[in-house]
Amino acid sequence: MSATAAPASVTLSPSIVDSVKGFLAEHGGSATAVPQPLGRVGVRVTLVGADGVLGDRVVADMETAKALVAAIEGLSESDEWDRELISKVTPEKGHWARMAGWVAKQTRFPKGRNES
């Protein structure tokens, strides 16, 4: 399927498609997507790369999220966070600090499984 092929009612943003393709290229060539509704904001498509690294993109609705998964070769979809997928996730170095929000300037964070 081509990178922009989607149902007629869905138009995929080229920047979203390119960023997801870039993520796949950087993290093993494949990924699993877990679409998660965010209410009126849209749908967060959490990506788990072949190497376990997390990424995410936000799209307008579930139809767009499903079209995104269908349009990109190497991207598969999971309806939920199952044991196999969760055990594969390995946060990047510095992930804890970036996700910390107001405590981001702290110096003590737990180490990820891939950090020594």
Residue pairs with C-beta under 8 A, 6 or more apart in sequence:
1 70
1 71
1 73
2 71
3 17
3 21
3 71
3 72
4 12
4 14
4 17
4 71
5 70
5 71
6 12
6 64
6 67
6 68
6 70
6 71
7 63
7 67
9 63
10 63
10 64
10 67
12 64
12 67
12 68
12 71
13 59
16 57
16 59
16 68
17 68
17 71
17 72
19 57
20 31
20 45
20 47
20 57
20 68
20 72
20 75
21 72
23 31
23 47
23 49
23 55
24 30
24 31
24 49
24 72
24 74
24 75
26 49
27 49
27 50
27 51
27 53
27 55
28 49
28 50
28 51
29 50
29 74
30 49
30 50
30 74
30 75
30 76
31 47
31 48
31 49
31 50
31 55
31 74
31 75
31 76
32 47
32 48
32 75
32 76
32 77
32 78
32 85
33 45
33 46
33 47
33 48
33 65
33 68
33 69
33 75
33 76
33 77
33 78
34 45
34 46
34 48
34 77
34 78
34 79
34 80
34 81
34 85
35 43
35 44
35 45
35 46
35 62
35 65
35 66
35 69
35 77
36 43
36 44
36 45
36 46
37 43
37 62
38 44
38 58
41 58
42 58
42 59
42 60
42 61
42 64
43 58
43 59
43 60
43 61
43 62
43 64
43 65
44 56
44 57
44 58
45 56
45 57
45 58
45 59
45 65
45 68
45 69
46 54
46 55
46 56
47 54
47 55
47 56
47 57
47 75
48 54
48 85
48 88
48 89
49 55
51 90
52 88
52 89
52 90
52 114
53 90
53 91
53 92
54 89
54 91
54 92
54 95
57 68
59 65
59 68
66 77
68 75
69 75
69 76
69 77
78 85
90 112
90 113
90 114
91 112
91 113
91 114
92 112
92 114
93 112
93 114
93 115
95 112
96 109
96 110
96 112
97 104
97 106
97 109
98 104
100 106
100 109
